[in-house]
Amino acid sequence: MVMKVEFPTDLQIARQARLLPMPEVAARMGIGPHLLEPYGNDVAKIKLEAIDELRGRPMAKYVVVSAITPTPLGEGKTTTTVGLGQALSHIGKRSTVAIRQPSMGPTFGIKGGAAGGGYSQVVPMERLNLHLTGDMHAITAAHNLLAAMIDNHIYHHEALVDRDSVTWRRVIDVSDRVLRNIIVGLGAHEDGVIRQTGFDITAASEVMTVLALTTSLQDMRKRLGRIVIGNTTDGKPITAEELHAAGAMTVVLRDAIKPNLLQTLENTPVLVHAGPFGNIATGNSSVIADLMGIHCGDFLVTEAGFAADMGAERFFNIKCRASGLSPDAAVIVATVRALKVHSGRFKVVAGKPLPPEMLTESPDDVWAGAPNLRKQVENIKLHGVTPVIAINAFPGDHDSEHAAVRAIADELGVRSAVCHNFSQGGKGAVELAEAVVEAANEPSSFHFLYPDDMSLRDKIETIATKVYGAGSIEYQKDAAAQLDSYERNGFGRLGVCVAKTHLSISSDPALKGAPTGWQMRVREVRASVGAGFIYPICGEMRTMPGLPSHPNAARIDIDEKGDIVGLS
């Protein structure tokens, strides 16, 4: 009789972890207890003073983990990131992992969390996937503070803000579709002015992206002040600074700006900070966490949301531009199931079992999906960075299918490794760690895809044609007018963050593989001036940015030392 062996759940594994005290985890990074702010026994924040204190130390090798275009189920990118961080210690390298904080929307949806999986997890996983140290709530409050101040100005000073131009919506960190479009101001006259607005999810807030890209408390204060919420009644952009909201927003975020320190199941240090979505925002954890982690060992391993056409492109052209750091290598996570989906022969739906025919042994199906992997390797190389392919193994895979992925990697002239870190922890990713070390030791020629002074249209075209494979771009009338307005108002040096589907390299989720020659239709363009880029929106995107406030909030601000002060 054959006994079926049940693999323990992620939560069961996490609860069996033997956690080190946070001062010991920090000591592995060379960070002293005087720089920690404990949040219980198993989480701490790191004070911003650590950036200056660590600055003189040698720099670690900087590795970003990206992926091929995923299925709706995800391909284990965070799991691979954590597994790689653990595996590096198995070959004698000191490493730090840097990831985003999960949004509770996906946590309570089909995705179910973002702490990694199996024996490659960040712990304590319950705290990470829920409130952690309250950063998400602080971002929500700061965002909605500005929204309240906007409505207050409309109510008291209607001649100042053009209510029809306001793009700043409210946010909440749960998925609640009935709040997408709402009417506010109903009731008595003193309840405000009636107008249409809505809610986005907190991860889509511009405040979230500002937190992710800021380099200091003072930099965050300036970025928040530059946020454009709409136009004045005479058609000029109006900012959070002009509404006297930025100081109060900074006060709300005074603790949220400090990175959170956790650990993996194998006690590798993990910096968890910021959580912008990867399909509509930068999809990367914070610059501040990386400015600390880059001086804390031999390797800093970070993760970029979704695939190399989205998260990695923004990591290179937006995050690295903000941080001044240069990557030494990139990992592209690939799975047999995702490559089979990109063959165009199967349909995978989140929350439903995989098609039975997709689970049968078929290297031909893997080869049929190879164009997507080839294109994502090309997207990494476009930026002068050496890629390594991580084949994230699943129980239903076959050796012949892994061999097919290795053959594709050999054809492309890049290193590859089969990873079993989900079931084996760090030792299951040792081959990947060795390949990453080799790649990171090669000379890097990292460069941005476009310069700051290129026009906005040229930046969009560069990304669309070189990264997405588009043949042409069509701007709807409003989008073209918005671009012209941004150029006229001095926003031409901003970067570009295209909002599009994560399920295709193109903007059409039905186009699998590596489509070429398709037409990218831009239906709207929004400016995220505080974060430092514009959003061309392609297709139906529902979770775009928004922010908040109170009539008396202008009396609160932060001085150069970070102390709260009152304004007259």
RODO-2510 file (C-alpha; in nm, 4 decimals, decimal comma):
residues 568
     n   res          X          Y          Z
     1     m     0,0000     0,0000     0,0000
     2     v     0,1421     0,3396    -0,0997
     3     m     0,0956     0,6139     0,1588
     4     k     0,0284     0,9637     0,0254
     5     v     0,2636     1,2201     0,1798
     6     e     0,0997     1,5581     0,2357
     7     f     0,3247     1,8632     0,1999
     8     p     0,2662     2,1028     0,4914
     9     t     0,0965     2,4343     0,4211
    10     d     0,2921     2,7595     0,4130
    11     l     0,1352     2,8627     0,7421
    12     q     0,2261     2,5324     0,9086
    13     i     0,5858     2,5690     0,7901
    14     a     0,6036     2,9317     0,9007
    15     r     0,4728     2,8563     1,2484
    16     q     0,7464     2,5952     1,2991
    17     a     1,0209     2,8476     1,2212
    18     r     1,2895     2,9125     1,4804
    19     l     1,3273     3,2885     1,4677
    20     l     1,6339     3,4749     1,5811
    21     p     1,5932     3,7868     1,7945
    22     m     1,5922     4,0956     1,5757
    23     p     1,9252     4,2318     1,7115
    24     e     2,0902     3,9075     1,5931
    25     v     1,9305     3,9371     1,2481
    26     a     2,0453     4,2987     1,2248
    27     a     2,3948     4,1963     1,3387
    28     r     2,4180     3,9698     1,0322
    29     m     2,3850     4,2908     0,8283
    30     g     2,6363     4,4788     1,0417
    31     i     2,3599     4,6950     1,1899
    32     g     2,3774     4,7701     1,5613
    33     p     2,0809     4,7626     1,8017
    34     h     2,0942     5,1416     1,8385
    35     l     1,9535     5,1655     1,4846
    36     l     1,6530     4,9403     1,5536
    37     e     1,3003     5,0247     1,6646
    38     p     1,1455     4,6952     1,7836
    39     y     0,7873     4,6046     1,6901
    40     g     0,7462     4,3060     1,9206
    41     n     1,0050     4,0284     1,9189
    42     d     1,0113     3,9368     1,5502
    43     v     0,9855     4,2645     1,3539
    44     a     1,1794     4,5896     1,3748
    45     k     1,2122     4,9144     1,1874
    46     i     1,5534     5,0483     1,0922
    47     k     1,6191     5,4156     1,1611
    48     l     1,7111     5,6368     0,8647
    49     e     2,0408     5,7207     1,0335
    50     a     2,1579     5,3779     0,9150
    51     i     2,2007     5,5138     0,5600
    52     d     2,4780     5,7542     0,6632
    53     e     2,6316     5,5157     0,9156
    54     l     2,6644     5,2371     0,6573
    55     r     2,7656     5,4548     0,3625
    56     g     3,1406     5,4008     0,3947
    57     r     3,1214     5,0209     0,3833
    58     p     3,1859     4,8147     0,0674
    59     m     2,8926     4,7749    -0,1696
    60     a     2,7259     4,4388    -0,2172
    61     k     2,6527     4,2886    -0,5562
    62     y     2,3068     4,4090    -0,6590
    63     v     2,0748     4,1436    -0,8075
    64     v     1,7175     4,1939    -0,9288
    65     v     1,4752     3,9015    -0,9669
    66     s     1,2199     3,9319    -1,2481
    67     a     1,0295     3,6767    -1,4581
    68     i     0,8729     3,5761    -1,7839
    69     t     0,5142     3,6915    -1,8378
    70     p     0,3197     3,5074    -1,5667
    71     t     0,0022     3,3065    -1,5679
    72     p    -0,2812     3,4410    -1,3479
    73     l    -0,1441     3,2105    -1,0749
    74     g     0,1995     3,3720    -1,0544
    75     e     0,5279     3,1889    -1,1065
    76     g     0,6924     3,1995    -0,7639
    77     k     0,9078     3,5085    -0,8067
    78     t     0,9060     3,6007    -0,4368
    79     t     0,9695     3,2386    -0,3433
    80     t     1,2685     3,2342    -0,5777
    81     t     1,3941     3,5661    -0,4404
    82     v     1,3826     3,4338    -0,0857
    83     g     1,5296     3,0987    -0,1887
    84     l     1,8194     3,2704    -0,3657
    85     g     1,8895     3,4838    -0,0597
    86     q     1,9001     3,1701     0,1555
    87     a     2,1053     2,9746    -0,0983
    88     l     2,3801     3,2358    -0,1083
    89     s     2,4581     3,1620     0,2563
    90     h     2,4966     2,7934     0,1641
    91     i     2,7912     2,8882    -0,0591
    92     g     2,9507     3,1219     0,1942
    93     k     2,8032     3,4569     0,0854
    94     r     2,6348     3,7072     0,3171
    95     s     2,3095     3,8230     0,1644
    96     t     2,0169     4,0531     0,2346
    97     v     1,6774     4,0231     0,0653
    98     a     1,4584     4,3259    -0,0144
    99     i     1,0914     4,2784    -0,1094
   100     r     0,7623     4,4692    -0,1137
   101     q     0,4976     4,4594     0,1558
   102     p     0,1856     4,2732     0,0375
   103     s    -0,1445     4,4529    -0,0118
   104     m    -0,4355     4,3050     0,1788
   105     g    -0,6442     4,3137    -0,1398
   106     p    -0,4594     4,0190    -0,3012
   107     t    -0,3977     3,8626     0,0419
   108     f    -0,7718     3,8208     0,0934
   109     g    -0,8255     3,7325    -0,2727
   110     i    -0,7125     3,4428    -0,4887
   111     k    -0,3410     3,5177    -0,4471
   112     g    -0,3446     3,4646    -0,0713
   113     g    -0,0233     3,6391     0,0333
   114     a     0,3231     3,7405    -0,0775
   115     a     0,5699     3,6099     0,1776
   116     g     0,7209     3,3469    -0,0503
   117     g     0,6222     2,9838    -0,0131
   118     g     0,7153     2,6428     0,1180
   119     y     1,0607     2,6475     0,2750
   120     s     1,1500     2,9804     0,1136
   121     q     0,9364     3,2200     0,3152
   122     v     0,9686     3,5447     0,5044
   123     v     0,8484     3,5132     0,8619
   124     p     0,6403     3,5853     1,0582
   125     m     0,4189     3,5404     0,7535
   126     e     0,0898     3,6371     0,9235
   127     r     0,2240     3,9773     1,0269
   128     l     0,3868     4,0369     0,6891
   129     n     0,0646     3,9626     0,5002
   130     l    -0,1564     4,1687     0,7290
   131     h    -0,0800     4,4934     0,9129
   132     l     0,2957     4,4476     0,9782
   133     t     0,3993     4,7853     1,1289
   134     g     0,1080     4,9830     0,9892
   135     d     0,2819     5,1326     0,6844
   136     m    -0,0120     5,0533     0,4547
   137     h    -0,2517     5,2283     0,6894
   138     a    -0,0238     5,5322     0,7146
   139     i    -0,0115     5,5574     0,3350
   140     t    -0,3901     5,5225     0,3215
   141     a    -0,4320     5,7976     0,5813
   142     a    -0,1855     6,0351     0,4132
   143     h    -0,3496     5,9805     0,0770
   144     n    -0,7022     6,0360     0,2083
   145     l    -0,5861     6,3397     0,4061
   146     l    -0,5047     6,5120     0,0782
   147     a    -0,8376     6,4025    -0,0703
   148     a    -1,0223     6,5607     0,2221
   149     m    -0,8269     6,8840     0,1829
   150     i    -0,9107     6,8952    -0,1876
   151     d    -1,2820     6,8710    -0,1135
   152     n    -1,2434     7,1260     0,1637
   153     h    -1,0869     7,3721    -0,0818
   154     i    -1,3617     7,3062    -0,3343
   155     y    -1,6200     7,3757    -0,0620
   156     h    -1,4611     7,6948     0,0759
   157     h    -1,2652     7,8257    -0,2237
   158     e    -1,4483     7,7052    -0,5313
   159     a    -1,2765     7,9703    -0,7418
   160     l    -0,9387     7,7994    -0,6823
   161     v    -0,9791     7,4285    -0,7743
   162     d    -1,1538     7,3153    -1,0920
   163     r    -1,3555     7,0268    -0,9492
   164     d    -1,3921     6,8588    -1,2892
   165     s    -1,0141     6,8410    -1,3290
   166     v    -0,9403     6,6651    -0,9976
   167     t    -0,7697     6,3294    -1,0551
   168     w    -0,6978     6,2602    -0,6875
   169     r    -0,9271     5,9805    -0,5672
   170     r    -0,9390     5,8074    -0,2308
   171     v    -0,7804     5,4721    -0,1417
   172     i    -0,8424     5,1689     0,0763
   173     d    -0,6305     4,8546     0,1207
   174     v    -0,8981     4,5990     0,0413
   175     s    -1,0617     4,4987    -0,2851
   176     d    -1,4077     4,6600    -0,2834
   177     r    -1,5475     4,6997    -0,6341
   178     v    -1,8557     4,9016    -0,5288
   179     l    -1,6248     5,1866    -0,4232
   180     r    -1,4573     5,2218    -0,7628
   181     n    -1,6973     5,4975    -0,8653
   182     i    -1,8948     5,6951    -0,6072
   183     i    -2,0728     6,0252    -0,5489
   184     v    -1,9568     6,2327    -0,2510
   185     g    -2,1080     6,5381    -0,0838
   186     l    -2,4623     6,4046    -0,0533
   187     g    -2,6626     6,5346     0,2406
   188     a    -2,6810     6,8817     0,3904
   189     h    -2,4978     7,1809     0,2422
   190     e    -2,2264     7,1632     0,5092
   191     d    -2,1477     6,8040     0,4029
   192     g    -1,9621     6,9349     0,1009
   193     v    -1,9970     6,9757    -0,2732
   194     i    -2,1564     6,6933    -0,4700
   195     r    -1,9171     6,5447    -0,7242
   196     q    -1,8153     6,2092    -0,8708
   197     t    -1,4968     6,0402    -0,7489
   198     g    -1,3971     5,6915    -0,6349
   199     f    -1,1581     5,4651    -0,4488
   200     d    -0,8431     5,2885    -0,5677
   201     i    -0,6472     5,0278    -0,3748
   202     t    -0,3711     5,1683    -0,1516
   203     a    -0,0943     4,9985    -0,3481
   204     a    -0,1966     5,2144    -0,6468
   205     s    -0,1586     5,5415    -0,4558
   206     e     0,0975     5,7931    -0,5730
   207     v     0,1891     5,8287    -0,2054
   208     m     0,2915     5,4613    -0,2123
   209     t     0,5194     5,5206    -0,5097
   210     v     0,6623     5,8352    -0,3505
   211     l     0,7512     5,6284    -0,0426
   212     a     0,9094     5,3630    -0,2644
   213     l     1,1273     5,6097    -0,4581
   214     t     1,2244     5,8628    -0,1924
   215     t     1,5819     5,8793    -0,0638
   216     s     1,5288     6,0719     0,2635
   217     l     1,2659     6,2366     0,4800
   218     q     1,3391     6,5725     0,3170
   219     d     1,3179     6,4223    -0,0304
   220     m     0,9800     6,2690     0,0578
   221     r     0,8553     6,6065     0,1840
   222     k     0,9475     6,7675    -0,1494
   223     r     0,7981     6,4850    -0,3569
   224     l     0,4687     6,5004    -0,1699
   225     g     0,4585     6,8745    -0,2291
   226     r     0,5009     6,8237    -0,6044
   227     i     0,1953     6,5966    -0,6343
   228     v    -0,0456     6,7423    -0,8903
   229     i    -0,4109     6,6848    -0,7992
   230     g    -0,5776     6,8679    -1,0870
   231     n    -0,5999     7,2202    -1,2252
   232     t    -0,6915     7,5610    -1,0996
   233     t    -0,9999     7,7199    -1,2512
   234     d    -0,7741     7,9010    -1,4986
   235     g    -0,6194     7,5747    -1,6201
   236     k    -0,2872     7,5669    -1,4319
   237     p    -0,1665     7,2553    -1,2440
   238     i    -0,2322     7,2716    -0,8705
   239     t    -0,0139     7,0818    -0,6231
   240     a    -0,0431     6,9395    -0,2736
   241     e     0,2007     7,2097    -0,1638
   242     e    -0,0335     7,4819    -0,2838
   243     l    -0,3137     7,3212    -0,0836
   244     h    -0,0818     7,3190     0,2236
   245     a    -0,1202     6,9414     0,2572
   246     a     0,2331     6,8087     0,2028
   247     g     0,3672     6,8862     0,5510
   248     a     0,0824     6,7053     0,7227
   249     m     0,1156     6,4096     0,4872
   250     t     0,4860     6,3859     0,5740
   251     v     0,4020     6,3808     0,9448
   252     v     0,1641     6,0885     0,8888
   253     l     0,4414     5,9002     0,7064
   254     r     0,7209     5,9801     0,9516
   255     d     0,7455     5,6194     1,0751
   256     a     0,6351     5,4517     0,7515
   257     i     0,9475     5,5827     0,5763
   258     k     1,1649     5,3507     0,7899
   259     p     1,2193     5,0028     0,6353
   260     n     1,0920     4,6947     0,8177
   261     l     1,3357     4,4184     0,9125
   262     l     1,2218     4,0554     0,9121
   263     q     1,3960     3,7235     0,8357
   264     t     1,3581     3,4130     0,6231
   265     l     1,2988     3,0627     0,7570
   266     e     1,6796     3,0238     0,7489
   267     n     1,7329     3,3577     0,9280
   268     t     1,8532     3,5532     0,6247
   269     p     1,7788     3,9256     0,6849
   270     v     1,4862     4,0643     0,4838
   271     l     1,3992     4,4294     0,4295
   272     v     1,0263     4,4723     0,3620
   273     h     0,9282     4,8219     0,2547
   274     a     0,6644     4,9803     0,0280
   275     g     0,4344     4,7866    -0,2033
   276     p     0,3461     4,9569    -0,5333
   277     f     0,1649     4,7313    -0,7801
   278     g     0,3626     4,6152    -1,0832
   279     n     0,1008     4,6598    -1,3557
   280     i     0,0151     5,0234    -1,2825
   281     a     0,3077     5,1510    -1,0748
   282     t     0,6788     5,0803    -1,0322
   283     g     0,6319     4,7348    -0,8782
   284     n     0,9496     4,7582    -0,6699
   285     s     1,0335     4,7833    -0,3017
   286     s     1,1864     5,0998    -0,1621
   287     v     1,5003     5,2844    -0,2603
   288     i     1,5686     5,3557     0,1075
   289     a     1,5775     4,9834     0,1895
   290     d     1,8254     4,9266    -0,0938
   291     l     2,0442     5,2202     0,0142
   292     m     2,0790     5,0388     0,3471
   293     g     2,1000     4,6808     0,2205
   294     i     2,3630     4,7565    -0,0440
   295     h     2,6202     4,8004     0,2371
   296     c     2,5167     4,4999     0,4473
   297     g     2,6935     4,2000     0,2975
   298     d     2,8109     4,0366    -0,0235
   299     f     2,4752     4,0368    -0,2081
   300     l     2,1546     4,2400    -0,2037
   301     v     1,8742     4,0452    -0,3747
   302     t     1,5612     4,2407    -0,4606
   303     e     1,2490     4,1635    -0,6605
   304     a     1,0707     4,3516    -0,9405
   305     g     0,6967     4,2973    -0,9865
   306     f     0,5606     4,0851    -1,2692
   307     a     0,7758     4,0280    -1,5777
   308     a     1,0901     4,1835    -1,7237
   309     d     0,8809     4,4009    -1,9568
   310     m     0,7192     4,5668    -1,6536
   311     g     0,8851     4,5361    -1,3114
   312     a     1,2416     4,4969    -1,4375
   313     e     1,2078     4,7777    -1,6946
   314     r     1,0852     5,0105    -1,4200
   315     f     1,3527     4,8852    -1,1819
   316     f     1,6169     4,9823    -1,4352
   317     n     1,4744     5,3095    -1,5663
   318     i     1,2852     5,4499    -1,2668
   319     k     1,4140     5,2929    -0,9444
   320     c     1,7830     5,2830    -1,0339
   321     r     1,7587     5,6377    -1,1699
   322     a     1,6228     5,7481    -0,8298
   323     s     1,8692     5,5495    -0,6184
   324     g     2,1862     5,5887    -0,8245
   325     l     2,2564     5,2155    -0,7802
   326     s     2,3588     4,9890    -1,0688
   327     p     2,2542     4,6215    -1,0882
   328     d     2,5178     4,3529    -1,1370
   329     a     2,2912     4,0688    -1,2538
   330     a     1,9260     3,9806    -1,3106
   331     v     1,7334     3,6582    -1,2523
   332     i     1,4424     3,5658    -1,4806
   333     v     1,2045     3,3189    -1,3165
   334     a     1,0486     3,0743    -1,5628
   335     t     0,8128     2,7845    -1,5055
   336     v     0,7083     2,4982    -1,7273
   337     r     0,3426     2,5849    -1,6816
   338     a     0,3891     2,9501    -1,7845
   339     l     0,5850     2,8524    -2,0941
   340     k     0,3101     2,6063    -2,1857
   341     v     0,0513     2,8833    -2,1480
   342     h     0,2567     3,1015    -2,3840
   343     s     0,2362     2,8268    -2,6426
   344     g    -0,1224     2,9465    -2,6907
   345     r    -0,2515     2,5905    -2,6516
   346     f    -0,3914     2,6170    -2,2973
   347     k    -0,6017     2,8511    -2,0888
   348     v    -0,5289     2,9015    -1,7195
   349     v    -0,7860     3,0719    -1,4955
   350     a    -0,7005     3,1911    -1,1455
   351     g    -0,8829     2,9891    -0,8808
   352     k    -0,9457     2,6920    -1,1113
   353     p    -0,7415     2,3701    -1,1579
   354     l    -0,4900     2,3581    -1,4419
   355     p    -0,6198     2,1908    -1,7598
   356     p    -0,5395     1,8145    -1,7318
   357     e    -0,3788     1,8073    -2,0784
   358     m    -0,1367     2,0773    -1,9651
   359     l     0,0032     1,8446    -1,6987
   360     t     0,1065     1,5727    -1,9419
   361     e     0,4747     1,5497    -2,0384
   362     s     0,5325     1,7687    -2,3451
   363     p     0,8667     1,9419    -2,4129
   364     d     0,7149     2,0542    -2,7440
   365     d     0,4670     2,2735    -2,5588
   366     v     0,7555     2,4262    -2,3633
   367     w     0,9431     2,5029    -2,6850
   368     a     0,6247     2,6535    -2,8313
   369     g     0,6194     2,9059    -2,5442
   370     a     0,9908     2,9864    -2,5727
   371     p     0,9458     3,3214    -2,7568
   372     n     0,8250     3,4834    -2,4355
   373     l     1,1360     3,3731    -2,2475
   374     r     1,3598     3,4842    -2,5347
   375     k     1,2004     3,8292    -2,5354
   376     q     1,2327     3,8747    -2,1589
   377     v     1,6006     3,7781    -2,1773
   378     e     1,6359     4,0387    -2,4522
   379     n     1,4641     4,2981    -2,2304
   380     i     1,7231     4,2429    -1,9575
   381     k     2,0112     4,2598    -2,2050
   382     l     1,8688     4,5852    -2,3497
   383     h     1,9881     4,7479    -2,0270
   384     g     2,3359     4,5937    -2,0327
   385     v     2,2708     4,3490    -1,7470
   386     t     2,3592     3,9785    -1,7455
   387     p     2,0523     3,7522    -1,7022
   388     v     2,0287     3,4125    -1,5339
   389     i     1,7233     3,1894    -1,5894
   390     a     1,5791     3,0311    -1,2740
   391     i     1,3589     2,7318    -1,3603
   392     n     1,1169     2,7229    -1,0671
   393     a     1,0288     2,3540    -1,0379
   394     f     0,6735     2,2392    -0,9647
   395     p     0,5778     1,8834    -0,8564
   396     g     0,3987     1,8092    -1,1863
   397     d     0,6993     1,9038    -1,4034
   398     h     0,8954     1,6452    -1,6005
   399     d     1,2739     1,6262    -1,6371
   400     s     1,2419     1,6482    -2,0144
   401     e     1,0552     1,9780    -1,9778
   402     h     1,3247     2,1229    -1,7522
   403     a     1,5793     2,0055    -2,0088
   404     a     1,3871     2,1971    -2,2755
   405     v     1,4128     2,5207    -2,0746
   406     r     1,7847     2,4604    -2,0234
   407     a     1,8237     2,4086    -2,3968
   408     i     1,6473     2,7390    -2,4642
   409     a     1,8857     2,9082    -2,2196
   410     d     2,1862     2,7492    -2,3916
   411     e     2,0542     2,8693    -2,7259
   412     l     2,0383     3,2229    -2,5810
   413     g     2,3850     3,1953    -2,4294
   414     v     2,2708     3,2530    -2,0705
   415     r     2,3095     3,0539    -1,7507
   416     s     2,0204     2,8512    -1,6107
   417     a     1,9438     2,6539    -1,2967
   418     v     1,6595     2,4303    -1,1822
   419     c     1,5347     2,5491    -0,8426
   420     h     1,3760     2,3314    -0,5734
   421     n     1,3857     2,5935    -0,2982
   422     f     1,0083     2,5689    -0,2379
   423     s     1,0476     2,2131    -0,1107
   424     q     1,4103     2,2228     0,0040
   425     g     1,4815     2,5791     0,1142
   426     g     1,8165     2,7396     0,0389
   427     k     1,9914     2,4152    -0,0498
   428     g     1,7410     2,3708    -0,3326
   429     a     1,8657     2,6894    -0,5004
   430     v     2,2411     2,6444    -0,4621
   431     e     2,2860     2,5924    -0,8362
   432     l     2,1076     2,9231    -0,8965
   433     a     2,3199     3,0989    -0,6342
   434     e     2,6398     2,9772    -0,7991
   435     a     2,5186     3,0943    -1,1411
   436     v     2,4214     3,4355    -1,0004
   437     v     2,7623     3,4807    -0,8380
   438     e     2,9303     3,4051    -1,1708
   439     a     2,7028     3,6453    -1,3586
   440     a     2,7439     3,9234    -1,1017
   441     n     3,1219     3,8968    -1,1244
   442     e     3,1157     3,9664    -1,4968
   443     p     3,1625     4,3275    -1,6113
   444     s     2,8296     4,5126    -1,6266
   445     s     2,7432     4,7795    -1,8839
   446     f     2,4184     4,8891    -1,7214
   447     h     2,2489     5,1866    -1,8851
   448     f     1,9067     5,3488    -1,8988
   449     l     1,6797     5,2911    -2,1949
   450     y     1,6132     5,6634    -2,2438
   451     p     1,7628     5,9953    -2,1225
   452     d     1,5735     6,2458    -1,9095
   453     d     1,5662     6,5080    -2,1838
   454     m     1,3947     6,2845    -2,4418
   455     s     1,0371     6,3962    -2,5151
   456     l     0,7514     6,2117    -2,3455
   457     r     0,6257     6,0706    -2,6755
   458     d     0,9731     5,9443    -2,7657
   459     k     1,0092     5,7813    -2,4237
   460     i     0,6753     5,6050    -2,4648
   461     e     0,7691     5,4931    -2,8163
   462     t     1,1072     5,3653    -2,6975
   463     i     0,9490     5,1451    -2,4305
   464     a     0,6611     5,0321    -2,6534
   465     t     0,8767     4,9298    -2,9490
   466     k     1,1954     4,8057    -2,7816
   467     v     1,0481     4,6363    -2,4730
   468     y     0,6903     4,5466    -2,5699
   469     g     0,7455     4,4787    -2,9405
   470     a     0,4741     4,7223    -3,0527
   471     g     0,4719     4,8270    -3,4164
   472     s     0,2957     5,1602    -3,3656
   473     i     0,1278     5,3809    -3,1052
   474     e    -0,2136     5,5435    -3,1281
   475     y    -0,3081     5,8210    -2,8868
   476     q    -0,6732     5,8863    -2,8270
   477     k    -0,7664     6,2535    -2,8434
   478     d    -0,7674     6,3133    -2,4688
   479     a    -0,4365     6,1295    -2,4205
   480     a    -0,2661     6,3389    -2,6880
   481     a    -0,3972     6,6603    -2,5319
   482     q    -0,2784     6,5484    -2,1878
   483     l     0,0710     6,4766    -2,3191
   484     d     0,0887     6,8181    -2,4835
   485     s    -0,0270     6,9806    -2,1604
   486     y     0,2380     6,7997    -1,9549
   487     e     0,5122     6,9083    -2,1939
   488     r     0,3899     7,2713    -2,1800
   489     n     0,3803     7,2672    -1,8000
   490     g     0,7414     7,1522    -1,7679
   491     f     0,6873     6,7810    -1,7003
   492     g     0,8748     6,6627    -2,0101
   493     r     1,1724     6,5312    -1,8104
   494     l     0,9580     6,2849    -1,6168
   495     g     1,0028     5,9127    -1,6709
   496     v     0,7395     5,6809    -1,8128
   497     c     0,5474     5,4041    -1,6338
   498     v     0,3024     5,2388    -1,8718
   499     a    -0,0120     5,1009    -1,7073
   500     k    -0,1059     4,7807    -1,8878
   501     t    -0,1958     4,4173    -1,8371
   502     h     0,0582     4,1929    -1,6637
   503     l    -0,0594     3,8850    -1,8563
   504     s     0,1024     3,9764    -2,1886
   505     i     0,4084     4,1635    -2,3089
   506     s     0,1570     4,3592    -2,5144
   507     s    -0,1353     4,5584    -2,3721
   508     d    -0,3795     4,2821    -2,4740
   509     p    -0,3948     3,9972    -2,2170
   510     a    -0,5064     3,7553    -2,4900
   511     l    -0,1792     3,7930    -2,6840
   512     k     0,0597     3,5286    -2,5530
   513     g     0,4218     3,4533    -2,6354
   514     a     0,6073     3,7554    -2,7742
   515     p     0,3698     3,9421    -3,0084
   516     t     0,5231     4,1925    -3,2488
   517     g     0,3898     4,4649    -3,4733
   518     w     0,0749     4,5221    -3,2655
   519     q    -0,0639     4,8709    -3,2098
   520     m    -0,0497     5,0156    -2,8587
   521     r    -0,3528     5,2371    -2,7948
   522     v    -0,3047     5,4965    -2,5219
   523     r    -0,6470     5,6042    -2,3946
   524     e    -0,5359     5,8340    -2,1124
   525     v    -0,2197     5,9841    -1,9650
   526     r    -0,1827     6,0892    -1,6020
   527     a     0,1043     6,2654    -1,4313
   528     s     0,2605     6,1321    -1,1119
   529     v     0,4841     6,4328    -1,0579
   530     g     0,5728     6,3503    -0,6982
   531     a     0,6925     6,0050    -0,7978
   532     g     0,8633     6,1455    -1,1060
   533     f     0,6893     5,9865    -1,4039
   534     i     0,3781     5,9885    -1,6212
   535     y     0,1251     5,7053    -1,6609
   536     p     0,0179     5,6257    -2,0170
   537     i    -0,2838     5,3982    -1,9648
   538     c    -0,3371     5,1170    -2,2160
   539     g    -0,6456     4,8981    -2,1948
   540     e    -0,8834     4,8815    -1,8996
   541     m    -0,6910     4,9656    -1,5808
   542     r    -0,9026     5,0160    -1,2690
   543     t    -0,6641     5,0877    -0,9834
   544     m    -0,4955     5,4166    -1,0641
   545     p    -0,3596     5,6616    -0,8021
   546     g    -0,5422     5,8980    -0,5647
   547     l    -0,4763     6,0960    -0,2266
   548     p    -0,6320     6,2879     0,1117
   549     s    -0,6622     6,5785     0,3951
   550     h    -0,8232     6,8023     0,6661
   551     p    -0,8752     7,1815     0,6881
   552     n    -0,6313     7,2161     0,9804
   553     a    -0,3662     6,9814     0,8461
   554     a    -0,1652     7,2708     0,7029
   555     r    -0,0603     7,3612     1,0570
   556     i     0,1538     7,0468     1,0856
   557     d     0,4914     6,9857     0,9220
   558     i     0,8317     6,8266     0,9787
   559     d     1,1612     7,0102     1,0138
   560     e     1,5002     6,9099     0,8742
   561     k     1,5668     6,6832     1,1745
   562     g     1,2398     6,4997     1,1312
   563     d     1,0744     6,6606     1,4328
   564     i     0,7069     6,7557     1,4116
   565     v     0,6516     7,1309     1,4162
   566     g     0,3421     7,3494     1,3994
   567     l     0,2965     7,6094     1,1294
   568     s     0,1227     7,9412     1,1904
***
